[in-house]
Amino acid sequence: MCAAHPLAGEVTSEARQVFDLPPARLEVTEHRTLEARCGCGKTHRSAFPATVAAPTRYGPQVKALAVYLTEHHMLPIERTARLLAECYGVPIAAATVMTMIREAQAILAPRAARIGAAVAQAEVAGADETGLRVAGTLHGLHTAVTEALTWMGLPARRGKEAFAAFGILTEFSGTLVHDGWAPCRDLSCAHGLCNAHHLRELTFVHEVCGQPWAKRLIDCLTDAHRQIVAAADQRLPQEDIAVIRQYHEAILSEGEAVNPPAPPNGKRGRTRQSFPVNLLRRLRDHADDVLRFTRDPRVPFSNYRAHAASGMSTVMPTPGLCRIMNAGGRTYASYDF
């Protein structure tokens, strides 16, 4: 304030905000029963709520947080117990966290089964299998996904035996998008191949092997994808699909001309071929599946949904358990045998 001229009115010229968390502390709710004797001599006693079945127990918020930290954020059991103790003042043992997870398993297992059944009945789904070590032993993390649902399983066996154990993909009759893995290829359904894999392999052939046809095939596939995106879920005209297929086959023929297969070497089994030859053979033999996205707008260009699900975890924190997770508007269910 100036000594000669007082300020007239108050005007806010600037505001600043600080966002912080409130102090976290454990809240204890005590339940008591009342007992009274009637004039007739009979004693009446109130009952505890059904959820209060022991002298002391942890409530649903503590249980939900413990399961969320271990099953979605993949924290080890003991670290979860330590975090709850240090951040929230919850004196909890690792064995108690395990009990909470198994309680969640019992509650969520029916929903996980329904998610698996829904994936099995979908018109289009993606599947992936990623190698994963559990207690030093190699397992395979299997995923089966739709646009809205993800099912994951970790069987002791891999490949066809895992499919039979889960019973999801063996019942699937829609279009399955995958990476060309042989057990997926053997399933009795329509197939769509992941073109993200093809683009990576073609990039290698173009940049490392120095073969220009691979770059032209990259452009062919990506241009076709742009046409599909621009069509906004509408089918492309048949003449456009035919042009894409003709260009695709012409480029394959160009690649085959510069990559003739190696002649038989007289040994048993298949003759070893170069990487470009094997790639060209796969793209030629399964051209319908490579380009299925051009004929059916429901089929994605790549298997990104299943890859994203497989990449959610590199370690399964609690083998043998079922879990339901929600992230990014999707519902995830998994069950480990």
C-alpha positions in Angstrom: 0.0 0.0 0.0 1.3 3.4 -0.9 1.4 5.8 2.0 -0.3 8.5 0.1 -2.9 6.5 -1.9 -4.7 3.5 -0.3 -5.6 0.5 -2.6 -9.2 0.5 -3.9 -10.7 -3.0 -3.9 -9.0 -6.4 -4.0 -8.4 -8.1 -7.4 -6.8 -11.6 -7.8 -4.1 -11.3 -10.4 -2.6 -14.8 -10.2 -3.5 -18.2 -8.7 -1.3 -21.2 -8.1 -2.3 -24.7 -7.0 -0.5 -27.5 -5.3 -1.9 -31.1 -5.7 -1.0 -33.5 -3.0 -2.3 -36.7 -1.4 -4.0 -36.5 2.0 -2.3 -38.3 4.9 -3.0 -42.1 4.6 -3.8 -43.9 7.8 -5.6 -47.1 8.7 -9.2 -46.7 9.7 -10.6 -49.2 12.2 -14.4 -49.7 12.5 -15.5 -51.6 15.6 -18.7 -53.6 15.7 -20.4 -54.5 18.9 -23.3 -56.7 19.7 -25.9 -55.9 22.4 -27.3 -58.4 24.8 -30.4 -58.0 27.0 -32.6 -60.3 29.1 -36.3 -60.2 28.6 -38.8 -60.2 31.4 -39.7 -63.8 30.5 -36.1 -64.8 31.3 -34.9 -65.3 27.7 -31.7 -63.6 26.6 -31.6 -61.8 23.3 -28.4 -60.9 21.5 -27.8 -58.9 18.3 -25.7 -60.4 15.5 -22.5 -59.2 13.7 -22.7 -58.3 10.0 -22.1 -61.3 7.8 -18.8 -59.8 6.6 -17.4 -59.6 10.1 -16.8 -63.2 10.8 -13.7 -62.9 13.0 -12.6 -60.8 16.0 -10.3 -58.9 13.6 -10.0 -58.8 9.9 -9.1 -56.6 7.0 -11.8 -54.8 5.0 -12.6 -54.9 1.3 -10.5 -51.8 0.5 -7.3 -53.3 1.9 -8.0 -56.6 0.1 -8.7 -54.9 -3.2 -5.5 -52.9 -3.0 -3.4 -55.9 -2.2 -4.8 -57.9 -5.1 -4.5 -54.8 -7.4 -0.8 -54.3 -6.5 0.1 -58.0 -7.0 -2.1 -59.0 -9.9 -2.1 -55.9 -12.1 1.1 -54.1 -11.1 3.0 -57.4 -10.6 4.5 -56.5 -7.2 6.0 -59.5 -5.3 3.9 -60.6 -2.3 6.4 -59.5 0.3 6.9 -56.1 -1.3 3.1 -55.6 -1.4 2.9 -56.4 2.3 5.8 -54.0 3.1 4.2 -51.2 1.0 0.8 -51.6 2.8 2.6 -51.4 6.1 4.9 -48.4 5.3 2.4 -46.3 3.3 -0.9 -47.1 5.1 0.1 -48.4 8.5 -1.4 -51.8 7.7 0.5 -54.5 9.7 0.1 -57.4 7.2 2.0 -60.6 6.6 2.8 -61.9 3.2 0.8 -65.1 3.9 -2.3 -62.8 4.5 -1.8 -61.2 1.1 -1.8 -64.6 -0.4 -5.0 -65.4 1.4 -6.6 -62.2 0.0 -5.5 -63.2 -3.6 -7.0 -66.7 -3.3 -10.2 -65.2 -1.9 -10.3 -62.9 -5.0 -9.7 -66.0 -7.2 -12.7 -67.8 -5.8 -14.9 -64.7 -6.4 -13.6 -63.9 -9.9 -13.1 -67.4 -11.4 -16.7 -67.6 -12.7 -16.3 -64.3 -14.5 -13.0 -65.4 -16.0 -14.8 -68.5 -17.4 -17.5 -66.3 -18.9 -14.8 -64.1 -20.5 -13.1 -67.1 -22.0 -16.5 -68.4 -23.3 -17.2 -65.0 -24.9 -13.9 -64.9 -26.6 -14.5 -68.5 -28.0 -17.8 -67.3 -29.5 -16.4 -64.1 -31.0 -16.4 -63.5 -34.8 -12.8 -62.2 -34.7 -10.1 -62.8 -32.1 -6.4 -62.5 -31.8 -4.0 -65.1 -30.2 -0.4 -65.0 -29.1 2.0 -67.2 -27.1 5.0 -65.8 -25.3 7.7 -67.8 -23.6 7.9 -67.1 -19.9 10.0 -68.6 -17.1 8.1 -69.6 -13.9 10.3 -70.9 -11.0 13.1 -71.5 -13.6 10.9 -73.6 -15.9 9.9 -72.3 -19.4 6.1 -71.9 -19.8 4.1 -70.2 -22.5 1.8 -67.2 -21.7 -1.2 -67.7 -23.9 -3.6 -64.8 -24.8 -6.9 -64.8 -26.6 -8.4 -61.4 -27.2 -11.2 -59.5 -28.8 -11.7 -55.8 -29.2 -13.1 -55.6 -25.6 -12.0 -58.8 -23.8 -8.6 -60.4 -23.0 -8.2 -63.9 -21.7 -4.7 -65.1 -20.6 -3.5 -68.5 -19.4 -0.3 -70.0 -18.3 -0.3 -73.8 -18.8 2.5 -76.2 -17.9 2.4 -77.4 -21.5 2.7 -75.4 -24.7 1.1 -75.5 -28.2 -1.8 -77.9 -28.9 -1.8 -79.4 -25.4 -2.3 -75.9 -24.0 -5.2 -75.3 -26.4 -6.8 -78.5 -25.4 -6.4 -77.7 -21.7 -8.0 -74.3 -22.1 -10.7 -75.3 -24.6 -11.1 -71.8 -25.9 -9.4 -71.8 -29.3 -10.3 -75.4 -30.0 -13.9 -74.2 -29.9 -13.3 -71.0 -31.9 -14.9 -70.9 -35.3 -14.4 -67.2 -36.3 -11.3 -65.5 -37.8 -8.2 -65.9 -35.6 -5.4 -63.3 -36.1 -2.0 -64.6 -35.1 1.7 -64.6 -36.0 1.7 -67.8 -38.1 2.6 -70.1 -35.2 2.0 -73.7 -36.3 -0.3 -74.7 -33.5 -2.5 -71.7 -34.4 -2.4 -72.6 -38.0 -3.7 -76.1 -37.3 -6.9 -74.8 -35.7 -10.0 -75.3 -37.7 -11.0 -71.7 -38.2 -10.3 -68.8 -40.6 -6.9 -67.1 -40.2 -5.5 -63.7 -40.5 -1.7 -63.1 -40.2 -0.1 -60.3 -38.3 1.4 -57.8 -40.8 3.4 -56.0 -38.2 5.6 -59.1 -38.2 5.8 -59.0 -41.9 6.8 -55.3 -42.0 9.7 -56.0 -39.6 10.9 -59.0 -41.6 10.6 -57.1 -44.9 12.5 -54.2 -43.4 15.4 -56.6 -42.6 15.4 -57.9 -46.1 15.4 -54.4 -47.6 17.9 -52.8 -45.3 20.2 -55.7 -44.4 19.9 -57.9 -47.5 19.7 -54.9 -49.8 16.7 -56.2 -51.8 14.4 -53.4 -53.2 11.3 -55.6 -53.7 10.9 -55.8 -49.9 10.4 -52.0 -49.7 7.8 -52.2 -52.4 5.9 -54.8 -50.5 6.1 -52.7 -47.4 4.5 -49.9 -49.3 1.9 -52.2 -50.8 0.8 -53.4 -47.4 0.9 -50.0 -45.7 -1.0 -48.4 -48.6 -3.7 -51.1 -48.4 -3.9 -50.5 -44.6 -4.4 -46.7 -45.2 -7.2 -47.5 -47.7 -8.9 -49.6 -45.1 -8.6 -46.9 -42.4 -10.0 -44.3 -44.9 -12.9 -46.6 -45.7 -14.1 -46.3 -42.0 -15.1 -49.9 -41.4 -16.7 -50.2 -44.9 -15.6 -52.9 -47.3 -13.4 -51.9 -50.1 -14.7 -52.3 -53.7 -13.9 -55.6 -55.2 -11.8 -54.0 -57.9 -9.6 -52.3 -55.4 -9.1 -55.5 -53.5 -8.2 -57.2 -56.8 -5.6 -54.5 -57.6 -4.0 -54.9 -54.1 -3.8 -58.7 -54.6 -2.3 -58.4 -58.1 0.3 -55.9 -56.9 1.1 -58.1 -53.9 1.7 -61.2 -56.1 3.7 -59.2 -58.7 6.1 -58.1 -56.0 6.4 -61.7 -54.6 7.3 -62.9 -58.1 10.0 -60.2 -58.3 11.4 -61.3 -54.9 11.3 -65.0 -56.0 13.2 -64.2 -59.1 16.2 -62.9 -57.1 15.8 -65.5 -54.4 15.6 -68.9 -56.0 15.3 -71.8 -53.5 18.4 -73.8 -52.7 18.4 -77.2 -54.6 18.1 -80.4 -52.5 21.4 -81.3 -50.8 20.8 -85.0 -50.8 20.3 -85.1 -47.0 17.2 -86.2 -45.2 14.7 -83.5 -44.3 14.1 -80.1 -45.8 16.9 -78.3 -47.4 17.9 -75.2 -45.5 16.8 -72.0 -47.2 17.7 -68.3 -46.8 15.7 -65.9 -44.8 14.2 -64.1 -47.8 13.2 -67.5 -49.4 11.4 -68.6 -46.3 9.6 -65.3 -46.0 8.6 -65.3 -49.6 7.3 -68.8 -49.3 5.2 -67.9 -46.3 3.8 -64.8 -47.9 2.9 -66.8 -51.1 1.5 -69.9 -49.4 -0.7 -67.8 -47.0 -1.4 -64.8 -49.2 -5.2 -65.1 -48.4 -4.5 -64.7 -44.7 -1.9 -61.9 -45.2 -4.5 -59.8 -47.1 -7.6 -60.9 -45.2 -7.7 -57.4 -43.6 -8.5 -56.0 -47.1 -11.5 -58.2 -47.5 -13.0 -58.1 -44.0 -12.9 -54.8 -42.2 -13.4 -56.6 -38.9 -9.9 -58.2 -39.2 -7.1 -55.9 -37.9 -4.0 -55.3 -39.9 -1.8 -56.7 -37.1 -2.1 -58.8 -34.0 -1.4 -55.8 -31.8 -4.2 -56.6 -29.3 -2.8 -60.0 -28.4 0.8 -58.6 -28.4 -0.3 -55.9 -25.9 -1.9 -58.5 -23.6 1.2 -60.7 -23.7 3.4 -57.7 -22.9 1.5 -56.8 -19.8 3.6 -59.2 -17.7 7.0 -60.7 -17.8 6.4 -62.6 -14.6 3.3 -64.2 -13.3 3.4 -63.3 -9.6 1.1 -65.9 -8.2 0.9 -69.1 -10.3 -2.3 -71.1 -10.0 -4.6 -68.1 -9.6 -7.4 -66.4 -11.5 -7.4 -62.6 -12.0 -9.6 -60.0 -13.5 -8.1 -56.7 -14.5 -9.6 -53.5 -16.0 -7.3 -51.2 -17.9 -7.8 -48.8 -20.8 -11.5 -49.7 -21.1 -10.7 -53.4 -21.5 -11.5 -56.3 -19.2 -8.7 -58.8 -18.7 -9.1 -62.3 -17.3 -6.5 -64.9 -16.8 -6.2 -68.3 -15.2 -3.1 -70.4 -14.6 -3.2 -74.1 -14.5 
